[in-house]
Amino acid sequence: MNYKTLIVGALALAGLLSRPVPASDIDAQILAIQAARLYDGTGQAPIENATILIRGNRIIAVGTSGELSLPDRARIIDLGDSTVMPGLFDTHGHLRYRYTGGGAAGRHSQATDAHGLLGMRMAKNARTQLLSGITSMRMTGEVGFLDFDIKRAIDSGMLPGPRIIPSGRLITTAGGHGGYEQASQVNGPWEIRQRVRENFHAGAKLIKFSMVDLSPEGAEMNAVEINAGVDEAHASGIPATVHCTGNWGACIRLSVAAGADTIEHARPLNDDIIELLADHGTNLSLTPLVYVGFRPSQHWWDYLDNQATNARDWISFLRQEMIDWRAEHPQWEHEDRPYADNDSNRASRDFFPAVRKRQQQVHMAWRAGIPIGLGLDTLYGGLTVTMEWMVEAGIPLPQVIYMATGGAARISGVENQVGTLEPGKLADLIAVKGNPARDIQHLHALNFVMKDGQRVDTLSWN
């Protein structure tokens, strides 16, 4: 970033107006946000004593307070000893779930509830995401094209929520993971191409395929099927991502060979798989908390709906639940175990990795240069808890912030609009109180959220 970008950028933008505007009026339209430090989402060290200038819904300048001259009539928000960073970006979410275990039957029930009930869940979960600092998210497979509905409601201003990148219906084969709707279960290359086309014409900006290993060499989609699906997505000009989990890595190898842009979850993540991903330039969308077996309970949702009063309260609750879960199951820090939800005998062909082992693997993937985005799956609002987990894995904080902001936007193909705090980008940003580089707990002390140039943390929690 050019940190010496000056206020002349604002005047240049003003020159695009159809009629002359007095300089004083231009100044009055500019918002200046000041804070003790700012991470711009590129992976670089923070800017100290930072100022960011915003006009409308766009960033026009970023730099130190000494570099940028404030316009006379600019509105100023001084956040004091806070840390500003781009709005967070969840690369893997659904919004419909209030997951409470129950195996395949429990997930199927939630996925196939009446659309009115699912819509109410989605509205609350979307609000939780936004007020917890998540201003953008990829929705990775929804039933009934509900991701398009929630996107329209958010875009129109009817509901608060993050900027949605929809994928439409998940695509798998008969009996495949996530095929809760019959329309999601298709077989053979031509049926799969048809589903991709349906999703594309409905408005999908991403195609989500799903499979789990069946054996060391086979998965729930075969090479002909996944090749056809990825090819059709790319022919439509949109990326393809694949749920890939299992004991052996068969579905990862098939997906990478097919040219998939991103692998979701990515189990196993061993030396050979990491080398394969690096050689092909394949992205990862990791959901480390749920895929070490940390799962919500009904107690969570009761707390979210009836006890939590703000984002800091909710995030603190999630973080403590994670701490308690790890303390109650110390053996899972170092021991793998079979997958807990027996989805079509999934426990015999998939697993939960040990927490410490998984952190080592994720660190190795980062060291190998593999682009990584961070997702929550069903842990709405908990992205900073995931970020702390990645810092614990040994990845420097600026790089973890990049994974949750600029890196996520690049993986999602929207890096020209969001993800970093740079002139011309949409004004999506958050702030946390204090310095998380000194105390990681400050990462959860959210005190400011802006999406598209509008401050939203002032909205009520419910």
N, C-alpha and C positions, 0 to 999 in steps of 0.2 A: 504494500500500500504506500502511496505517496502521502506521508504525514504532513506535508507542507501545502496541501490543498487549501486554498484561501477562499475567502468569501466571494471572490469574483465568480466562483462557480455558481453561486446563487444568482448573481446578476445575469450571467449567461443564460441560465434557465429562464429568468424573467423575460429575456429578450424574445423568447418563443411565444409570448403572449400576443394576442391579436391586436391589442391596443396599448399605448404607452401607460405605464403605471409609475406613479411617483416613487422615488427611492424609499421614502418613509413608509409607504404602504407595503412595499416589498419587505422591508425590515420587520414590519408588524406581523407578517405571515411566517416568519422564521422562528423555530423553536430551538433553543440551545439547551442541551442536557450536559451537565458537568458532573464528574465523579472523580474519585481519587485514582481510579485505574480503569483500563478498558482492554479487554481481549477482543480482537477484531474478527476472530473465527478463522484465521488463516493458519493457525498453529504457531504464530510468533509470540514472543514475550509480550507482556502487557505494556500499553502506553500509560505512563504516569501522568497524573493531573490532566485528565482527558476532557475534551469537549467534542460533542457531536452535534452538527447542525442539520436540522430537518425542515424541509419545506413541503407542506402537504403530506403525502405519504412516501416521500423519497428522501434519502440521505443526500445532502449536498456537500458536506465536508466533515472530515474526522482528523483530529490532531491533538496536540497538547494545548493547554490554555494559553501558553506563550506564543504559539504559532498562529492561532486563529483569533482574529479580531471580531468581537461581537458587534453586530449591528445595534444601533442606538435603541431601536424599539423592539428588539427580539424578546420573546418570552423566554424566561430562564427557569429551568428546573435544576436546582443544585442538590444532588443526591449525597453530597458529603463523602464520608468514608465508605463508599460502596464500590462494587466492581461491576462494570457494565460488560455485557457480552451479547452476541446475537440471540434472537429468539431460538429456543431449542427445537430440534427437528427429530421426531420419532419416525424411524424408518420401517417399523413393523407394528401395525395395530389393527384392531377390528371394530371397537366401540360397542358392538352389540352385546358382548358377554358380561355377565356378572358371575364369573367362573367360581365355583365352589367345590371343585373335584367332581366325584361321581362318575369318573371314567367316561367311556365313549357315550354311554346312555345320557349322562348328565350334560355333556357338551351338545349332543344331538338335540336334547330337549330345549336347551337355550337357543340353539341355532334355528329351530323350527317353530318357535313361539309365534303367536300372532304378530303381524308387522306393527300394529299399534303399540304393543308392549315393547317390542324391540326398539321402536323409534323413541319411546320415552327413555329407555336405558341409554340409547345412543346420545340423546340430548344431554343427559346428566353427565355422561362420561366425557363428551366433547367439552362441556363447560369445565370439568375438572382438569382436563388436559391444558386448556388455554390458560386458566387462572394459575396453573402450576408452571407456567413459563414455556409451554410447548405451543409454538405459533404455527408450526407446519407438521404434517404427518402423511405418510403413505398408508393407505388402507389396503391391506394385503389379503383380499378375498372376503367379500360380503355376500350374504344370501339375498336373493330377491332384488339385486341391484340397489340395495338400501344405501350404499355409499354415495350413489349419485343423488339420492334424496337428501341426505344430511348435508352434502356439499352445497346443494342449491339453497337449503335453509340457512346455512352459515353465510354463503356469499351474498344472499339478499339482505342480511342483517336481522333475519327473524330469530336466529339463535346465535349465542356466542360459541365460538369453537375455533380450532386451528384451521389453517389453510389445508384443504384436503387434496391429495393426489389419489384419485380412485382407480381401482383395478377391475371392478365388476365382480362377477362370480369367479370363485376359485375353480380351477380346472384340474381334475384328477381322473383316474380310471375307476372301473367298478370295484367297490370296496376300498378305494384309496383314501388316504388320510384327508379329512376335511370335507369329504363328499356328502355333506348332510342333506343337500338337495339332490334330487335325482338329476336335475339339469346340470349339476357339476360333474357327474360320473359319466364319462364318455370313453369310448374305446376305438382304437385305430386312428390313423393319421387324419383321415378326412373329417371324422366327427370332431376331432380336436381342433382342426383348422376352422371348422364351423363355429365352435364356441369362441375362439379367439376373435373371429369376425363379428360375432354378436356383441362381445364385450367392447370391441373397438367402436362399433357404430352406436353403442349406447353412451359412449363418452370416456372409455377407459384411457388412462394415460400410462398404464402399466398392466402387464399380464402376469397373473400369479398362477403357477403350476405347483402341484403338491405331490410328493411321494416320500415313502419310507423304504429303507432297504428290505428286501426279501431274503437275500442270501449274499455271499461275498461278491457275486457277479450280477445279481438281478435286483430290480426295484419295482415299485408299483406302476411305473411307466417304463416301457421299454425304449430302446434307442430310436426306433422308427417313430414312436409317438412323440417323444420329447424333441427330437429333431424337427418334426413337422410343426410342433407348437411354437418353438423358438423362431423358426424360419418365418412362420406366418406373422408373429408379433413384429419381427424386424421388417418384414415386407410392409407392414402397416405403419412403420416409423416409430414404434414405441418399444421400450425395453421389456425384457422377460426376466422374471425372478422365480426361483424354485425353492419350496420348502424341501430341505434335504437333511434327514436325520437317519441314524441307524448304526448298527454295530460295525459295519465294514466299509462304508464310504461308497457303495455302489452307485447310489443316486447322485452323489456329488460328482463322481467321475463321468457318469452319463450326461449330466447337465453341463458340466464344463466342456465336454467334447461337443455338445450341441451348440455351444456359443452363448449360453445363458449369461446375462449381464451381471446378475447378483445371485448369491446363494443365501437363503434365509436359515438362520440357526446354525447350520454347518457342524454336524456331528457325524463321524469323529473329525477332529481337527489335529491330526498327527503330522509328523514330518513329511510324509509322502503327499498328503493332501495339501499342506501348506505350499510345498514346492509346485504342485500342479496348479494351484490357484495363482501363484506368483508368475509362473511361466505363461499363463493365458491372460493375465491382467483382469481376473475375475474379482468382482467386489464381494464383500461380506456385509450382511445385515444381521448383526448379532443381538440376541435377546438373552443375555447371560443370566439374569436372575431367574426367570421362569424355567430356563432349560438346565439349571442345576437342581431343579425340583422344588424351588420356592414358589408356593402357590397361594392364592387368596383363599380366604374362608368367608363364611357368611358374616362373621364378626367384623371383617373389614368393611363390607358394604353397609352394615348397620352404622359403623363409625363414620363412614363417608357421608351418608345421607342424614344422619340424625345427631352427630356429635361434633364432627369437624366444623370449624367456623371460618377457616381461611386456608390458603395454600401451605403456609409454613406449618400449621397444625397437622394437616394431612401428610405432608412430606415427612415430618418428624415421626408421625405414627408409622408410616411405611418403613422408615429407616430402623426404628426400634423393633418392629416385627422381624426384620431381616436379622438384626443382631441376636434377638431371642431365638430365632429358628436355628441359627448356626450354633448357638450355645447349647441348645437342647439336643443337637445331633452332631456331636464332635466327630463321630466316625465318618460323616459325609464330607468332612474337610479333605480327607485323603483316600476315600474308598468310593469307587464307582458302584452303581447299583442298577438293577433293571428298571426300565421305564415303569412308572407307577400306574398309569392308566392303561388297562389292557385293551387297547383299541385293535381289534382283529389280531389278537395274539402279539400285540406290539412288544410286550415285555420280553419276548424271546428274541427280538431282532432290533431292539433299540434300548438306550440306556441313559441314565443321568450321570454325567461325569462328576468326579470329586471336585469340590470348589477350588482347592488350591491347584489341582492338576489343570482345571479349565483355565484358571488365571495364567498359568505358565504357557498354555497353548495360545491363548489370546495375545500374550506378550510376544511370543514367537511370530505369530502372524503379523503383528504390527512391525516387528523388527525386519520382517521379510518385505515390507513395503506394500502389503496388501491393503487397498482402501477399505476402511471399516466404518459402517454406520451403526448407530445404537437404536434398538427398538425395545418396546415394553410388552408387546403382545396383549396381555390383559391386566397389566399393573398400571392403570391410568394415573398419570401425574407423577410417576416415580422416576423420571429420567435422571434427576440429579443423584438419586440413590445408585442407579446404574453407573453413573459417571464416577462416583466415589469408589465403587467396586473395581472399575478400570484403573483408577489411580492406585488402589491397593495392589493391583496386578503388576505395578511397576512402570506404567506408562505415564510420562510427564503430564501435568495438568494442562498445559497449552495444547498438547496433542489430543487429550481427551475432549477438551472443549471443541477442537476442530472436528472430531468424530461426531459430536452431537450438534454441530452447526454447519460450517462450511463443507466438511467432508460428506455429511449426510445430504446436503443440497447437491453436491456434485454427483454422488451415486444416484440421486433421484432425477438428475437431468434438469435441475432448475437453478443451477448456480449463477446464472445471469440475473436472477431476480432476488434471491434470498440466500441466507447462510453466512454472509460476512457483512461487516459494517464498513462499507465503502461507498463513495459517491456514486449515485445512480441506482443503488439497490433500494428495495422496499424497506421502510422503516419498521423492522421487526427487531425488538431488542428487549432485554431484561436486565435487571440489576439485583445483586444480592448484597446484603449488608456485611461489611468487613472484607477481609482478604482471604479467599480460600487457599491461596498458595501458602499461607502461614498456618491456617487451621481449616482443614477440609470441611468441617461442619458448617463453615460460613457459606459453602456452596448451596446449602439448603435454606438459607435465610432470605428468601425472595422478598423484595420490597418494591419492585417496579416491573410491569409488563406492558409492552406496547406492541400492537399488531397493526400493520398498514398505516402507521402514523397516528393511531388512536390509542390512548392509554386505556387499558382494560382491567388492571388490577383493582380499580375502584368499584368494579361490579360486585354485587353480593355473591356470596359463595353458593347459595342455593337460589 
